[in-house]
Amino acid sequence: MDWLTDIPGWFADPANWRGDTGVPALFVQHLGYSAAALGLACLVGLPVGVWLGHTGRGGVLAQQVSNAGRAVPVLALLGILLLVPGFGRTWWTLVLCLTLFAVPPVLTNAYTGLREVDRGAVDAARGMGMSGGEVLRKVELPLATPLIMNGVRQSAVQVVATVSIAALFAFGGLGRIITRATGSAGIDLTAALAGTLLIAAFALVVEYGLAAVGRRADPVARARRSAERRSSALRGDRAAGDREASVTTS
């Protein structure tokens, strides 16, 4: 169990934090791959999912895209693209594979979020004379925000966790710490576990960070919190008024 007790020493070793193979440099690479893939997935998946959900068409297509995206192993797809002329071991090859993996949760949740909006609210908005675009912007998107953000969060966590396997093909990222620890000389369990902990910590930060962003982005939740604050302030004012009246009477 020496490898377990040596983990604090690994993190305290300055050599693991310097140069192009140090933790900060590998983290920046990991973050760059993840952010690029998630950004492209949102750029593609959100408009398509929102449009399909708004129009009510293409539900089967959205489901099939989601199933196909989850069924294709990223590692196998990456290995195939590395052999295709024009791709090879480039930054774009990895980002493309990760984007294809990240699109299904974004697209599916955007579609589901729009379709699960209360039809009564939509009909009422149309009855007030709103156009289709106004109904989408002012009613459907605000009410669908929690599910949309949930899809983005799921996609982000999956991508952050999946980037680590790209190190098997000599790409950068925190997965390089693990691949370096499993060389021909044997397995350095301390370094491998340290790399695993770094990736897990990164994924947890993304998970809880985007969950917090989703809660703040939800207009319904914001309105509820605002109403609760006003109600609390009103109760406080009433209590202060009652105390003042009691003091005056006495």
C-alpha positions, -999 to +999 in steps of 0.1 A: +000+000+000+030+023-003+016+036-036-014+049-017+005+067+010+029+082-016+001+101-034+005+133-013+042+132-021+035+129-058+013+161-056+040+178-036+068+170-061+075+202-081+087+180-111+051+170-117+040+206-121+066+219-144+071+219-182+049+207-211+041+175-193+033+190-159-002+191-144-010+227-154+000+222-190-019+190-193-049+205-176-050+234-201-049+208-230-077+188-213-098+219-208-092+231-244-103+197-259-134+196-237-144+232-242-140+230-280-160+198-282-188+210-259-190+244-277-194+227-311-219+202-297-240+231-284-236+250-316-250+220-335-273+202-311-291+231-294-306+248-325-316+215-340-331+202-308-349+235-301-363+236-337-375+200-336-391+205-302-408+238-312-422+224-344-431+190-329-415+172-357-385+148-358-389+132-325-379+098-339-349+114-356-338+130-323-341+096-306-322+078-333-294+104-333-291+100-296-290+062-297-265+062-325-242+087-307-242+066-276-237+033-294-205+044-313-174+039-291-153+071-291-121+051-289-130+030-320-141+061-339-109+079-330-088+050-341-106+049-375-102+086-381-065+085-373-061+063-405-083+085-427-063+108-450-069+144-440-074+136-404-045+118-387-033+127-352-045+163-352-063+185-327-093+186-351-096+148-352-100+145-315-124+174-312-146+160-340-148+126-322-157+143-289-182+165-306-200+135-321-201+120-286-213+152-270-242+161-294-268+134-283-274+146-247-276+182-259-299+176-288-322+151-269-326+173-238-333+204-259-360+185-278-375+169-247-374+202-228-394+220-256-419+192-259-425+190-222-434+227-219-470+230-206-492+232-238-517+253-219-490+280-215-482+278-252-518+280-262-524+310-239-494+328-254-507+322-289-541+334-278-525+366-267-514+372-303-477+361-299-460+349-330-442+316-332-409+332-325-422+351-296-437+320-281-404+302-285-384+331-269-407+342-241-425+309-231-409+277-244-372+284-240-375+299-204-396+269-193-373+244-210-341+259-196-337+233-167-337+203-191-316+221-217-290+229-191-291+194-178-283+181-213-253+205-215-241+194-181-244+157-189-225+163-222-197+183-205-191+157-178-190+129-204-165+148-226-142+157-197-141+120-186-137+108-222-108+131-231-086+110-209-086+080-232-072+102-260-038+098-243-038+062-256-032+078-291-005+102-278-029+132-275-025+156-246-046+160-215-046+147-180-048+111-193-011+114-202-003+111-165-019+077-165-004+065-198+031+075-186+025+056-154+019+023-174+051+020-193+072-010-202+090-008-169+058-016-150+030+003-135+035+033-113+003+030-093+010+062-074+011+083-106-018+064-122-040+070-092-030+107-090-039+112-126-073+094-120-080+117-090-072+148-111-096+137-138-123+128-113-119+162-095-121+180-129-153+161-138-168+169-103-160+206-106-177+207-141-207+187-128-214+209-098-204+241-115-228+236-144-255+225-120-251+258-102-252+277-135-283+258-145-301+268-113-292+304-118-302+303-154-337+289-147-360+319-149-388+301-130-364+293-101-352+329-102-387+342-100-395+318-071-364+329-052-372+366-058-408+361-045-395+343-015-371+372-007-399+397-011-421+377+011-394+373+037-387+411+036-424+418+039-427+395+070-397+412+085-412+447+079-445+435+095-427+421+125-407+453+129-439+473+127-456+451+153-427+456+177-428+494+172-465+494+178-461+473+209-434+497+223-456+527+216-486+511+233-466+502+264 
